């Protein structure tokens, strides 16, 4: 498993998700939502997936 995926799992666990919930979620949709939220904060800044994952 890549380090970025591990970081994402750890971040989700830190905010209260369980391992089963993470495994069952539509992770691509989740990443799109995070990217959209980041983009709205920084309207003029280009956002890449690595920036969203933290």
mmCIF entry with sequence, helices, sheets and N, C-alpha, C, O atoms, coordinates in Angstrom:
data_MODEL
# 
_entry.id   MODEL 
# 
_entity.id                         1 
_entity.type                       polymer 
_entity.pdbx_number_of_molecules   1 
# 
_entity_poly.entity_id                      1 
_entity_poly.type                           'polypeptide(L)' 
_entity_poly.nstd_linkage                   no 
_entity_poly.nstd_monomer                   no 
_entity_poly.pdbx_seq_one_letter_code       
;(UNK)(UNK)(UNK)(UNK)(UNK)(UNK)(UNK)(UNK)(UNK)(UNK)(UNK)(UNK)(UNK)(UNK)(UNK)(UNK)
(UNK)(UNK)(UNK)(UNK)(UNK)(UNK)(UNK)(UNK)(UNK)(UNK)(UNK)(UNK)(UNK)(UNK)(UNK)(UNK)
(UNK)(UNK)(UNK)(UNK)(UNK)(UNK)(UNK)(UNK)(UNK)(UNK)(UNK)(UNK)(UNK)(UNK)(UNK)(UNK)
(UNK)(UNK)(UNK)(UNK)(UNK)(UNK)
;
_entity_poly.pdbx_seq_one_letter_code_can   XXXXXXXXXXXXXXXXXXXXXXXXXXXXXXXXXXXXXXXXXXXXXXXXXXXXXX 
_entity_poly.pdbx_strand_id                 A 
# 
loop_
_entity_poly_seq.entity_id 
_entity_poly_seq.num 
_entity_poly_seq.mon_id 
_entity_poly_seq.hetero 
1 1  UNK n 
1 2  UNK n 
1 3  UNK n 
1 4  UNK n 
1 5  UNK n 
1 6  UNK n 
1 7  UNK n 
1 8  UNK n 
1 9  UNK n 
1 10 UNK n 
1 11 UNK n 
1 12 UNK n 
1 13 UNK n 
1 14 UNK n 
1 15 UNK n 
1 16 UNK n 
1 17 UNK n 
1 18 UNK n 
1 19 UNK n 
1 20 UNK n 
1 21 UNK n 
1 22 UNK n 
1 23 UNK n 
1 24 UNK n 
1 25 UNK n 
1 26 UNK n 
1 27 UNK n 
1 28 UNK n 
1 29 UNK n 
1 30 UNK n 
1 31 UNK n 
1 32 UNK n 
1 33 UNK n 
1 34 UNK n 
1 35 UNK n 
1 36 UNK n 
1 37 UNK n 
1 38 UNK n 
1 39 UNK n 
1 40 UNK n 
1 41 UNK n 
1 42 UNK n 
1 43 UNK n 
1 44 UNK n 
1 45 UNK n 
1 46 UNK n 
1 47 UNK n 
1 48 UNK n 
1 49 UNK n 
1 50 UNK n 
1 51 UNK n 
1 52 UNK n 
1 53 UNK n 
1 54 UNK n 
# 
_struct_asym.id          A 
_struct_asym.entity_id   1 
# 
loop_
_struct_conf.conf_type_id 
_struct_conf.id 
_struct_conf.pdbx_PDB_helix_id 
_struct_conf.beg_label_comp_id 
_struct_conf.beg_label_asym_id 
_struct_conf.beg_label_seq_id 
_struct_conf.pdbx_beg_PDB_ins_code 
_struct_conf.end_label_comp_id 
_struct_conf.end_label_asym_id 
_struct_conf.end_label_seq_id 
_struct_conf.pdbx_end_PDB_ins_code 
_struct_conf.beg_auth_comp_id 
_struct_conf.beg_auth_asym_id 
_struct_conf.beg_auth_seq_id 
_struct_conf.end_auth_comp_id 
_struct_conf.end_auth_asym_id 
_struct_conf.end_auth_seq_id 
_struct_conf.pdbx_PDB_helix_class 
_struct_conf.details 
_struct_conf.pdbx_PDB_helix_length 
HELX_P HELX_P1 AA1 UNK A 3  ? UNK A 14 ? UNK A 3  UNK A 14 1 ? 12 
HELX_P HELX_P2 AA2 UNK A 19 ? UNK A 24 ? UNK A 19 UNK A 24 1 ? 6  
HELX_P HELX_P3 AA3 UNK A 27 ? UNK A 41 ? UNK A 27 UNK A 41 1 ? 15 
HELX_P HELX_P4 AA4 UNK A 49 ? UNK A 53 ? UNK A 49 UNK A 53 1 ? 5  
# 
_struct_conf_type.id          HELX_P 
_struct_conf_type.criteria    ? 
_struct_conf_type.reference   ? 
# 
loop_
_atom_site.group_PDB 
_atom_site.id 
_atom_site.type_symbol 
_atom_site.label_atom_id 
_atom_site.label_alt_id 
_atom_site.label_comp_id 
_atom_site.label_asym_id 
_atom_site.label_entity_id 
_atom_site.label_seq_id 
_atom_site.pdbx_PDB_ins_code 
_atom_site.Cartn_x 
_atom_site.Cartn_y 
_atom_site.Cartn_z 
_atom_site.occupancy 
_atom_site.B_iso_or_equiv 
_atom_site.pdbx_formal_charge 
_atom_site.auth_seq_id 
_atom_site.auth_comp_id 
_atom_site.auth_asym_id 
_atom_site.auth_atom_id 
_atom_site.pdbx_PDB_model_num 
ATOM 1   N N  . UNK A 1 1  ? 0.858   -1.169 0.000  1.00 0.00 ? 1  UNK A N  1 
ATOM 2   C CA . UNK A 1 1  ? 0.000   0.000  0.000  1.00 0.00 ? 1  UNK A CA 1 
ATOM 3   C C  . UNK A 1 1  ? 0.909   1.238  0.000  1.00 0.00 ? 1  UNK A C  1 
ATOM 4   O O  . UNK A 1 1  ? 1.889   1.303  0.741  1.00 0.00 ? 1  UNK A O  1 
ATOM 5   N N  . UNK A 1 2  ? 0.568   2.198  -0.831 1.00 0.00 ? 2  UNK A N  1 
ATOM 6   C CA . UNK A 1 2  ? 1.406   3.393  -0.941 1.00 0.00 ? 2  UNK A CA 1 
ATOM 7   C C  . UNK A 1 2  ? 1.289   4.258  0.317  1.00 0.00 ? 2  UNK A C  1 
ATOM 8   O O  . UNK A 1 2  ? 0.327   4.163  1.080  1.00 0.00 ? 2  UNK A O  1 
ATOM 9   N N  . UNK A 1 3  ? 2.284   5.088  0.500  1.00 0.00 ? 3  UNK A N  1 
ATOM 10  C CA . UNK A 1 3  ? 2.313   5.968  1.674  1.00 0.00 ? 3  UNK A CA 1 
ATOM 11  C C  . UNK A 1 3  ? 1.134   6.942  1.657  1.00 0.00 ? 3  UNK A C  1 
ATOM 12  O O  . UNK A 1 3  ? 0.577   7.255  2.709  1.00 0.00 ? 3  UNK A O  1 
ATOM 13  N N  . UNK A 1 4  ? 0.752   7.421  0.480  1.00 0.00 ? 4  UNK A N  1 
ATOM 14  C CA . UNK A 1 4  ? -0.375  8.354  0.375  1.00 0.00 ? 4  UNK A CA 1 
ATOM 15  C C  . UNK A 1 4  ? -1.672  7.697  0.832  1.00 0.00 ? 4  UNK A C  1 
ATOM 16  O O  . UNK A 1 4  ? -2.485  8.324  1.513  1.00 0.00 ? 4  UNK A O  1 
ATOM 17  N N  . UNK A 1 5  ? -1.865  6.437  0.456  1.00 0.00 ? 5  UNK A N  1 
ATOM 18  C CA . UNK A 1 5  ? -3.076  5.716  0.866  1.00 0.00 ? 5  UNK A CA 1 
ATOM 19  C C  . UNK A 1 5  ? -3.054  5.491  2.371  1.00 0.00 ? 5  UNK A C  1 
ATOM 20  O O  . UNK A 1 5  ? -4.082  5.637  3.033  1.00 0.00 ? 5  UNK A O  1 
ATOM 21  N N  . UNK A 1 6  ? -1.900  5.138  2.915  1.00 0.00 ? 6  UNK A N  1 
ATOM 22  C CA . UNK A 1 6  ? -1.789  4.953  4.359  1.00 0.00 ? 6  UNK A CA 1 
ATOM 23  C C  . UNK A 1 6  ? -2.084  6.251  5.099  1.00 0.00 ? 6  UNK A C  1 
ATOM 24  O O  . UNK A 1 6  ? -2.758  6.239  6.129  1.00 0.00 ? 6  UNK A O  1 
ATOM 25  N N  . UNK A 1 7  ? -1.584  7.367  4.582  1.00 0.00 ? 7  UNK A N  1 
ATOM 26  C CA . UNK A 1 7  ? -1.858  8.664  5.192  1.00 0.00 ? 7  UNK A CA 1 
ATOM 27  C C  . UNK A 1 7  ? -3.351  8.977  5.168  1.00 0.00 ? 7  UNK A C  1 
ATOM 28  O O  . UNK A 1 7  ? -3.897  9.510  6.133  1.00 0.00 ? 7  UNK A O  1 
ATOM 29  N N  . UNK A 1 8  ? -4.001  8.644  4.063  1.00 0.00 ? 8  UNK A N  1 
ATOM 30  C CA . UNK A 1 8  ? -5.433  8.888  3.946  1.00 0.00 ? 8  UNK A CA 1 
ATOM 31  C C  . UNK A 1 8  ? -6.212  8.036  4.948  1.00 0.00 ? 8  UNK A C  1 
ATOM 32  O O  . UNK A 1 8  ? -7.116  8.530  5.622  1.00 0.00 ? 8  UNK A O  1 
ATOM 33  N N  . UNK A 1 9  ? -5.855  6.756  5.039  1.00 0.00 ? 9  UNK A N  1 
ATOM 34  C CA . UNK A 1 9  ? -6.512  5.872  6.005  1.00 0.00 ? 9  UNK A CA 1 
ATOM 35  C C  . UNK A 1 9  ? -6.327  6.417  7.424  1.00 0.00 ? 9  UNK A C  1 
ATOM 36  O O  . UNK A 1 9  ? -7.288  6.488  8.190  1.00 0.00 ? 9  UNK A O  1 
ATOM 37  N N  . UNK A 1 10 ? -5.111  6.796  7.772  1.00 0.00 ? 10 UNK A N  1 
ATOM 38  C CA . UNK A 1 10 ? -4.845  7.305  9.113  1.00 0.00 ? 10 UNK A CA 1 
ATOM 39  C C  . UNK A 1 10 ? -5.630  8.578  9.396  1.00 0.00 ? 10 UNK A C  1 
ATOM 40  O O  . UNK A 1 10 ? -6.145  8.757  10.499 1.00 0.00 ? 10 UNK A O  1 
ATOM 41  N N  . UNK A 1 11 ? -5.725  9.463  8.410  1.00 0.00 ? 11 UNK A N  1 
ATOM 42  C CA . UNK A 1 11 ? -6.485  10.703 8.589  1.00 0.00 ? 11 UNK A CA 1 
ATOM 43  C C  . UNK A 1 11 ? -7.963  10.399 8.814  1.00 0.00 ? 11 UNK A C  1 
ATOM 44  O O  . UNK A 1 11 ? -8.607  11.030 9.652  1.00 0.00 ? 11 UNK A O  1 
ATOM 45  N N  . UNK A 1 12 ? -8.497  9.444  8.074  1.00 0.00 ? 12 UNK A N  1 
ATOM 46  C CA . UNK A 1 12 ? -9.908  9.082  8.245  1.00 0.00 ? 12 UNK A CA 1 
ATOM 47  C C  . UNK A 1 12 ? -10.148 8.413  9.601  1.00 0.00 ? 12 UNK A C  1 
ATOM 48  O O  . UNK A 1 12 ? -11.166 8.666  10.246 1.00 0.00 ? 12 UNK A O  1 
ATOM 49  N N  . UNK A 1 13 ? -9.231  7.577  10.025 1.00 0.00 ? 13 UNK A N  1 
ATOM 50  C CA . UNK A 1 13 ? -9.353  6.938  11.339 1.00 0.00 ? 13 UNK A CA 1 
ATOM 51  C C  . UNK A 1 13 ? -9.279  7.992  12.440 1.00 0.00 ? 13 UNK A C  1 
ATOM 52  O O  . UNK A 1 13 ? -10.001 7.909  13.434 1.00 0.00 ? 13 UNK A O  1 
ATOM 53  N N  . UNK A 1 14 ? -8.404  8.984  12.263 1.00 0.00 ? 14 UNK A N  1 
ATOM 54  C CA . UNK A 1 14 ? -8.257  10.047 13.261 1.00 0.00 ? 14 UNK A CA 1 
ATOM 55  C C  . UNK A 1 14 ? -9.536  10.846 13.456 1.00 0.00 ? 14 UNK A C  1 
ATOM 56  O O  . UNK A 1 14 ? -9.780  11.356 14.549 1.00 0.00 ? 14 UNK A O  1 
ATOM 57  N N  . UNK A 1 15 ? -10.362 10.967 12.411 1.00 0.00 ? 15 UNK A N  1 
ATOM 58  C CA . UNK A 1 15 ? -11.618 11.719 12.545 1.00 0.00 ? 15 UNK A CA 1 
ATOM 59  C C  . UNK A 1 15 ? -12.803 10.824 12.879 1.00 0.00 ? 15 UNK A C  1 
ATOM 60  O O  . UNK A 1 15 ? -13.945 11.283 12.895 1.00 0.00 ? 15 UNK A O  1 
ATOM 61  N N  . UNK A 1 16 ? -12.533 9.533  13.149 1.00 0.00 ? 16 UNK A N  1 
ATOM 62  C CA . UNK A 1 16 ? -13.591 8.676  13.674 1.00 0.00 ? 16 UNK A CA 1 
ATOM 63  C C  . UNK A 1 16 ? -14.118 7.581  12.781 1.00 0.00 ? 16 UNK A C  1 
ATOM 64  O O  . UNK A 1 16 ? -14.999 6.830  13.200 1.00 0.00 ? 16 UNK A O  1 
ATOM 65  N N  . UNK A 1 17 ? -13.616 7.457  11.566 1.00 0.00 ? 17 UNK A N  1 
ATOM 66  C CA . UNK A 1 17 ? -14.064 6.371  10.705 1.00 0.00 ? 17 UNK A CA 1 
ATOM 67  C C  . UNK A 1 17 ? -13.451 5.052  11.172 1.00 0.00 ? 17 UNK A C  1 
ATOM 68  O O  . UNK A 1 17 ? -12.327 5.024  11.674 1.00 0.00 ? 17 UNK A O  1 
ATOM 69  N N  . UNK A 1 18 ? -14.191 3.970  11.003 1.00 0.00 ? 18 UNK A N  1 
ATOM 70  C CA . UNK A 1 18 ? -13.649 2.644  11.299 1.00 0.00 ? 18 UNK A CA 1 
ATOM 71  C C  . UNK A 1 18 ? -13.022 2.071  10.034 1.00 0.00 ? 18 UNK A C  1 
ATOM 72  O O  . UNK A 1 18 ? -13.271 2.558  8.931  1.00 0.00 ? 18 UNK A O  1 
ATOM 73  N N  . UNK A 1 19 ? -12.217 1.044  10.202 1.00 0.00 ? 19 UNK A N  1 
ATOM 74  C CA . UNK A 1 19 ? -11.572 0.395  9.052  1.00 0.00 ? 19 UNK A CA 1 
ATOM 75  C C  . UNK A 1 19 ? -12.625 -0.110 8.065  1.00 0.00 ? 19 UNK A C  1 
ATOM 76  O O  . UNK A 1 19 ? -12.465 0.044  6.854  1.00 0.00 ? 19 UNK A O  1 
ATOM 77  N N  . UNK A 1 20 ? -13.700 -0.711 8.575  1.00 0.00 ? 20 UNK A N  1 
ATOM 78  C CA . UNK A 1 20 ? -14.761 -1.210 7.691  1.00 0.00 ? 20 UNK A CA 1 
ATOM 79  C C  . UNK A 1 20 ? -15.444 -0.083 6.933  1.00 0.00 ? 20 UNK A C  1 
ATOM 80  O O  . UNK A 1 20 ? -15.750 -0.232 5.750  1.00 0.00 ? 20 UNK A O  1 
ATOM 81  N N  . UNK A 1 21 ? -15.685 1.041  7.596  1.00 0.00 ? 21 UNK A N  1 
ATOM 82  C CA . UNK A 1 21 ? -16.312 2.175  6.920  1.00 0.00 ? 21 UNK A CA 1 
ATOM 83  C C  . UNK A 1 21 ? -15.420 2.707  5.803  1.00 0.00 ? 21 UNK A C  1 
ATOM 84  O O  . UNK A 1 21 ? -15.906 3.057  4.728  1.00 0.00 ? 21 UNK A O  1 
ATOM 85  N N  . UNK A 1 22 ? -14.131 2.765  6.057  1.00 0.00 ? 22 UNK A N  1 
ATOM 86  C CA . UNK A 1 22 ? -13.193 3.244  5.041  1.00 0.00 ? 22 UNK A CA 1 
ATOM 87  C C  . UNK A 1 22 ? -13.180 2.288  3.860  1.00 0.00 ? 22 UNK A C  1 
ATOM 88  O O  . UNK A 1 22 ? -13.209 2.722  2.708  1.00 0.00 ? 22 UNK A O  1 
ATOM 89  N N  . UNK A 1 23 ? -13.138 0.987  4.136  1.00 0.00 ? 23 UNK A N  1 
ATOM 90  C CA . UNK A 1 23 ? -13.101 -0.004 3.070  1.00 0.00 ? 23 UNK A CA 1 
ATOM 91  C C  . UNK A 1 23 ? -14.370 0.006  2.227  1.00 0.00 ? 23 UNK A C  1 
ATOM 92  O O  . UNK A 1 23 ? -14.322 -0.308 1.038  1.00 0.00 ? 23 UNK A O  1 
ATOM 93  N N  . UNK A 1 24 ? -15.505 0.361  2.828  1.00 0.00 ? 24 UNK A N  1 
ATOM 94  C CA . UNK A 1 24 ? -16.781 0.346  2.114  1.00 0.00 ? 24 UNK A CA 1 
ATOM 95  C C  . UNK A 1 24 ? -17.076 1.654  1.381  1.00 0.00 ? 24 UNK A C  1 
ATOM 96  O O  . UNK A 1 24 ? -17.959 1.690  0.524  1.00 0.00 ? 24 UNK A O  1 
ATOM 97  N N  . UNK A 1 25 ? -16.351 2.731  1.704  1.00 0.00 ? 25 UNK A N  1 
ATOM 98  C CA . UNK A 1 25 ? -16.680 4.015  1.097  1.00 0.00 ? 25 UNK A CA 1 
ATOM 99  C C  . UNK A 1 25 ? -16.180 4.093  -0.344 1.00 0.00 ? 25 UNK A C  1 
ATOM 100 O O  . UNK A 1 25 ? -15.248 3.391  -0.737 1.00 0.00 ? 25 UNK A O  1 
ATOM 101 N N  . UNK A 1 26 ? -16.813 4.948  -1.107 1.00 0.00 ? 26 UNK A N  1 
ATOM 102 C CA . UNK A 1 26 ? -16.379 5.243  -2.471 1.00 0.00 ? 26 UNK A CA 1 
ATOM 103 C C  . UNK A 1 26 ? -15.239 6.244  -2.361 1.00 0.00 ? 26 UNK A C  1 
ATOM 104 O O  . UNK A 1 26 ? -15.466 7.453  -2.303 1.00 0.00 ? 26 UNK A O  1 
ATOM 105 N N  . UNK A 1 27 ? -14.026 5.741  -2.333 1.00 0.00 ? 27 UNK A N  1 
ATOM 106 C CA . UNK A 1 27 ? -12.865 6.570  -2.033 1.00 0.00 ? 27 UNK A CA 1 
ATOM 107 C C  . UNK A 1 27 ? -12.614 7.619  -3.116 1.00 0.00 ? 27 UNK A C  1 
ATOM 108 O O  . UNK A 1 27 ? -12.155 8.720  -2.814 1.00 0.00 ? 27 UNK A O  1 
ATOM 109 N N  . UNK A 1 28 ? -12.909 7.291  -4.360 1.00 0.00 ? 28 UNK A N  1 
ATOM 110 C CA . UNK A 1 28 ? -12.727 8.270  -5.444 1.00 0.00 ? 28 UNK A CA 1 
ATOM 111 C C  . UNK A 1 28 ? -13.669 9.453  -5.241 1.00 0.00 ? 28 UNK A C  1 
ATOM 112 O O  . UNK A 1 28 ? -13.271 10.605 -5.416 1.00 0.00 ? 28 UNK A O  1 
ATOM 113 N N  . UNK A 1 29 ? -14.907 9.172  -4.874 1.00 0.00 ? 29 UNK A N  1 
ATOM 114 C CA . UNK A 1 29 ? -15.868 10.244 -4.604 1.00 0.00 ? 29 UNK A CA 1 
ATOM 115 C C  . UNK A 1 29 ? -15.399 11.075 -3.416 1.00 0.00 ? 29 UNK A C  1 
ATOM 116 O O  . UNK A 1 29 ? -15.493 12.302 -3.447 1.00 0.00 ? 29 UNK A O  1 
ATOM 117 N N  . UNK A 1 30 ? -14.898 10.427 -2.378 1.00 0.00 ? 30 UNK A N  1 
ATOM 118 C CA . UNK A 1 30 ? -14.382 11.118 -1.203 1.00 0.00 ? 30 UNK A CA 1 
ATOM 119 C C  . UNK A 1 30 ? -13.247 12.072 -1.595 1.00 0.00 ? 30 UNK A C  1 
ATOM 120 O O  . UNK A 1 30 ? -13.210 13.216 -1.143 1.00 0.00 ? 30 UNK A O  1 
ATOM 121 N N  . UNK A 1 31 ? -12.334 11.599 -2.429 1.00 0.00 ? 31 UNK A N  1 
ATOM 122 C CA . UNK A 1 31 ? -11.218 12.434 -2.869 1.00 0.00 ? 31 UNK A CA 1 
ATOM 123 C C  . UNK A 1 31 ? -11.697 13.616 -3.702 1.00 0.00 ? 31 UNK A C  1 
ATOM 124 O O  . UNK A 1 31 ? -11.152 14.715 -3.595 1.00 0.00 ? 31 UNK A O  1 
ATOM 125 N N  . UNK A 1 32 ? -12.720 13.396 -4.536 1.00 0.00 ? 32 UNK A N  1 
ATOM 126 C CA . UNK A 1 32 ? -13.289 14.495 -5.322 1.00 0.00 ? 32 UNK A CA 1 
ATOM 127 C C  . UNK A 1 32 ? -13.897 15.558 -4.409 1.00 0.00 ? 32 UNK A C  1 
ATOM 128 O O  . UNK A 1 32 ? -13.754 16.755 -4.658 1.00 0.00 ? 32 UNK A O  1 
ATOM 129 N N  . UNK A 1 33 ? -14.574 15.112 -3.352 1.00 0.00 ? 33 UNK A N  1 
ATOM 130 C CA . UNK A 1 33 ? -15.149 16.067 -2.405 1.00 0.00 ? 33 UNK A CA 1 
ATOM 131 C C  . UNK A 1 33 ? -14.064 16.865 -1.696 1.00 0.00 ? 33 UNK A C  1 
ATOM 132 O O  . UNK A 1 33 ? -14.193 18.078 -1.529 1.00 0.00 ? 33 UNK A O  1 
ATOM 133 N N  . UNK A 1 34 ? -12.991 16.190 -1.276 1.00 0.00 ? 34 UNK A N  1 
ATOM 134 C CA . UNK A 1 34 ? -11.885 16.885 -0.629 1.00 0.00 ? 34 UNK A CA 1 
ATOM 135 C C  . UNK A 1 34 ? -11.243 17.902 -1.567 1.00 0.00 ? 34 UNK A C  1 
ATOM 136 O O  . UNK A 1 34 ? -10.920 19.019 -1.161 1.00 0.00 ? 34 UNK A O  1 
ATOM 137 N N  . UNK A 1 35 ? -11.063 17.506 -2.820 1.00 0.00 ? 35 UNK A N  1 
ATOM 138 C CA . UNK A 1 35 ? -10.470 18.411 -3.801 1.00 0.00 ? 35 UNK A CA 1 
ATOM 139 C C  . UNK A 1 35 ? -11.367 19.624 -4.033 1.00 0.00 ? 35 UNK A C  1 
ATOM 140 O O  . UNK A 1 35 ? -10.883 20.751 -4.135 1.00 0.00 ? 35 UNK A O  1 
ATOM 141 N N  . UNK A 1 36 ? -12.671 19.387 -4.114 1.00 0.00 ? 36 UNK A N  1 
ATOM 142 C CA . UNK A 1 36 ? -13.611 20.494 -4.319 1.00 0.00 ? 36 UNK A CA 1 
ATOM 143 C C  . UNK A 1 36 ? -13.580 21.448 -3.127 1.00 0.00 ? 36 UNK A C  1 
ATOM 144 O O  . UNK A 1 36 ? -13.586 22.665 -3.308 1.00 0.00 ? 36 UNK A O  1 
ATOM 145 N N  . UNK A 1 37 ? -13.547 20.903 -1.915 1.00 0.00 ? 37 UNK A N  1 
ATOM 146 C CA . UNK A 1 37 ? -13.498 21.738 -0.722 1.00 0.00 ? 37 UNK A CA 1 
ATOM 147 C C  . UNK A 1 37 ? -12.223 22.581 -0.695 1.00 0.00 ? 37 UNK A C  1 
ATOM 148 O O  . UNK A 1 37 ? -12.257 23.771 -0.383 1.00 0.00 ? 37 UNK A O  1 
ATOM 149 N N  . UNK A 1 38 ? -11.114 21.951 -1.024 1.00 0.00 ? 38 UNK A N  1 
ATOM 150 C CA . UNK A 1 38 ? -9.827  22.662 -1.068 1.00 0.00 ? 38 UNK A CA 1 
ATOM 151 C C  . UNK A 1 38 ? -9.851  23.745 -2.141 1.00 0.00 ? 38 UNK A C  1 
ATOM 152 O O  . UNK A 1 38 ? -9.355  24.851 -1.928 1.00 0.00 ? 38 UNK A O  1 
ATOM 153 N N  . UNK A 1 39 ? -10.431 23.420 -3.293 1.00 0.00 ? 39 UNK A N  1 
ATOM 154 C CA . UNK A 1 39 ? -10.488 24.365 -4.410 1.00 0.00 ? 39 UNK A CA 1 
ATOM 155 C C  . UNK A 1 39 ? -11.338 25.583 -4.047 1.00 0.00 ? 39 UNK A C  1 
ATOM 156 O O  . UNK A 1 39 ? -11.004 26.707 -4.422 1.00 0.00 ? 39 UNK A O  1 
ATOM 157 N N  . UNK A 1 40 ? -12.428 25.363 -3.324 1.00 0.00 ? 40 UNK A N  1 
ATOM 158 C CA . UNK A 1 40 ? -13.280 26.477 -2.921 1.00 0.00 ? 40 UNK A CA 1 
ATOM 159 C C  . UNK A 1 40 ? -12.560 27.392 -1.942 1.00 0.00 ? 40 UNK A C  1 
ATOM 160 O O  . UNK A 1 40 ? -12.777 28.603 -1.955 1.00 0.00 ? 40 UNK A O  1 
ATOM 161 N N  . UNK A 1 41 ? -11.711 26.829 -1.095 1.00 0.00 ? 41 UNK A N  1 
ATOM 162 C CA . UNK A 1 41 ? -10.933 27.650 -0.158 1.00 0.00 ? 41 UNK A CA 1 
ATOM 163 C C  . UNK A 1 41 ? -9.910  28.493 -0.906 1.00 0.00 ? 41 UNK A C  1 
ATOM 164 O O  . UNK A 1 41 ? -9.709  29.667 -0.594 1.00 0.00 ? 41 UNK A O  1 
ATOM 165 N N  . UNK A 1 42 ? -9.277  27.891 -1.881 1.00 0.00 ? 42 UNK A N  1 
ATOM 166 C CA . UNK A 1 42 ? -8.197  28.542 -2.617 1.00 0.00 ? 42 UNK A CA 1 
ATOM 167 C C  . UNK A 1 42 ? -8.614  28.695 -4.077 1.00 0.00 ? 42 UNK A C  1 
ATOM 168 O O  . UNK A 1 42 ? -8.087  28.006 -4.950 1.00 0.00 ? 42 UNK A O  1 
ATOM 169 N N  . UNK A 1 43 ? -9.536  29.575 -4.337 1.00 0.00 ? 43 UNK A N  1 
ATOM 170 C CA . UNK A 1 43 ? -10.152 29.702 -5.660 1.00 0.00 ? 43 UNK A CA 1 
ATOM 171 C C  . UNK A 1 43 ? -9.148  29.778 -6.809 1.00 0.00 ? 43 UNK A C  1 
ATOM 172 O O  . UNK A 1 43 ? -9.356  29.146 -7.844 1.00 0.00 ? 43 UNK A O  1 
ATOM 173 N N  . UNK A 1 44 ? -8.073  30.533 -6.650 1.00 0.00 ? 44 UNK A N  1 
ATOM 174 C CA . UNK A 1 44 ? -7.140  30.743 -7.744 1.00 0.00 ? 44 UNK A CA 1 
ATOM 175 C C  . UNK A 1 44 ? -5.993  29.740 -7.778 1.00 0.00 ? 44 UNK A C  1 
ATOM 176 O O  . UNK A 1 44 ? -5.178  29.774 -8.699 1.00 0.00 ? 44 UNK A O  1 
ATOM 177 N N  . UNK A 1 45 ? -5.914  28.854 -6.800 1.00 0.00 ? 45 UNK A N  1 
ATOM 178 C CA . UNK A 1 45 ? -4.793  27.922 -6.706 1.00 0.00 ? 45 UNK A CA 1 
ATOM 179 C C  . UNK A 1 45 ? -5.149  26.583 -7.360 1.00 0.00 ? 45 UNK A C  1 
ATOM 180 O O  . UNK A 1 45 ? -6.250  26.067 -7.166 1.00 0.00 ? 45 UNK A O  1 
ATOM 181 N N  . UNK A 1 46 ? -4.225  26.030 -8.125 1.00 0.00 ? 46 UNK A N  1 
ATOM 182 C CA . UNK A 1 46 ? -4.407  24.707 -8.720 1.00 0.00 ? 46 UNK A CA 1 
ATOM 183 C C  . UNK A 1 46 ? -4.230  23.677 -7.611 1.00 0.00 ? 46 UNK A C  1 
ATOM 184 O O  . UNK A 1 46 ? -3.309  23.786 -6.802 1.00 0.00 ? 46 UNK A O  1 
ATOM 185 N N  . UNK A 1 47 ? -5.120  22.666 -7.573 1.00 0.00 ? 47 UNK A N  1 
ATOM 186 C CA . UNK A 1 47 ? -5.078  21.660 -6.516 1.00 0.00 ? 47 UNK A CA 1 
ATOM 187 C C  . UNK A 1 47 ? -4.766  20.304 -7.129 1.00 0.00 ? 47 UNK A C  1 
ATOM 188 O O  . UNK A 1 47 ? -5.418  19.865 -8.076 1.00 0.00 ? 47 UNK A O  1 
ATOM 189 N N  . UNK A 1 48 ? -3.749  19.647 -6.564 1.00 0.00 ? 48 UNK A N  1 
ATOM 190 C CA . UNK A 1 48 ? -3.377  18.292 -6.966 1.00 0.00 ? 48 UNK A CA 1 
ATOM 191 C C  . UNK A 1 48 ? -3.715  17.336 -5.840 1.00 0.00 ? 48 UNK A C  1 
ATOM 192 O O  . UNK A 1 48 ? -3.793  17.750 -4.683 1.00 0.00 ? 48 UNK A O  1 
ATOM 193 N N  . UNK A 1 49 ? -3.915  16.077 -6.152 1.00 0.00 ? 49 UNK A N  1 
ATOM 194 C CA . UNK A 1 49 ? -4.352  15.090 -5.197 1.00 0.00 ? 49 UNK A CA 1 
ATOM 195 C C  . UNK A 1 49 ? -3.397  14.966 -4.008 1.00 0.00 ? 49 UNK A C  1 
ATOM 196 O O  . UNK A 1 49 ? -3.842  14.725 -2.886 1.00 0.00 ? 49 UNK A O  1 
ATOM 197 N N  . UNK A 1 50 ? -2.099  15.127 -4.235 1.00 0.00 ? 50 UNK A N  1 
ATOM 198 C CA . UNK A 1 50 ? -1.138  15.051 -3.140 1.00 0.00 ? 50 UNK A CA 1 
ATOM 199 C C  . UNK A 1 50 ? -1.367  16.160 -2.117 1.00 0.00 ? 50 UNK A C  1 
ATOM 200 O O  . UNK A 1 50 ? -1.124  15.955 -0.928 1.00 0.00 ? 50 UNK A O  1 
ATOM 201 N N  . UNK A 1 51 ? -1.827  17.322 -2.553 1.00 0.00 ? 51 UNK A N  1 
ATOM 202 C CA . UNK A 1 51 ? -2.103  18.412 -1.654 1.00 0.00 ? 51 UNK A CA 1 
ATOM 203 C C  . UNK A 1 51 ? -3.344  18.127 -0.818 1.00 0.00 ? 51 UNK A C  1 
ATOM 204 O O  . UNK A 1 51 ? -3.409  18.522 0.346  1.00 0.00 ? 51 UNK A O  1 
ATOM 205 N N  . UNK A 1 52 ? -4.319  17.452 -1.393 1.00 0.00 ? 52 UNK A N  1 
ATOM 206 C CA . UNK A 1 52 ? -5.549  17.150 -0.696 1.00 0.00 ? 52 UNK A CA 1 
ATOM 207 C C  . UNK A 1 52 ? -5.298  16.123 0.402  1.00 0.00 ? 52 UNK A C  1 
ATOM 208 O O  . UNK A 1 52 ? -5.858  16.221 1.494  1.00 0.00 ? 52 UNK A O  1 
ATOM 209 N N  . UNK A 1 53 ? -4.457  15.144 0.106  1.00 0.00 ? 53 UNK A N  1 
ATOM 210 C CA . UNK A 1 53 ? -4.185  14.081 1.072  1.00 0.00 ? 53 UNK A CA 1 
ATOM 211 C C  . UNK A 1 53 ? -3.346  14.565 2.238  1.00 0.00 ? 53 UNK A C  1 
ATOM 212 O O  . UNK A 1 53 ? -3.296  13.907 3.278  1.00 0.00 ? 53 UNK A O  1 
ATOM 213 N N  . UNK A 1 54 ? -2.701  15.677 2.089  1.00 0.00 ? 54 UNK A N  1 
ATOM 214 C CA . UNK A 1 54 ? -2.015  16.285 3.200  1.00 0.00 ? 54 UNK A CA 1 
ATOM 215 C C  . UNK A 1 54 ? -0.612  15.891 3.321  1.00 0.00 ? 54 UNK A C  1 
ATOM 216 O O  . UNK A 1 54 ? 0.081   16.345 4.232  1.00 0.00 ? 54 UNK A O  1 
# 
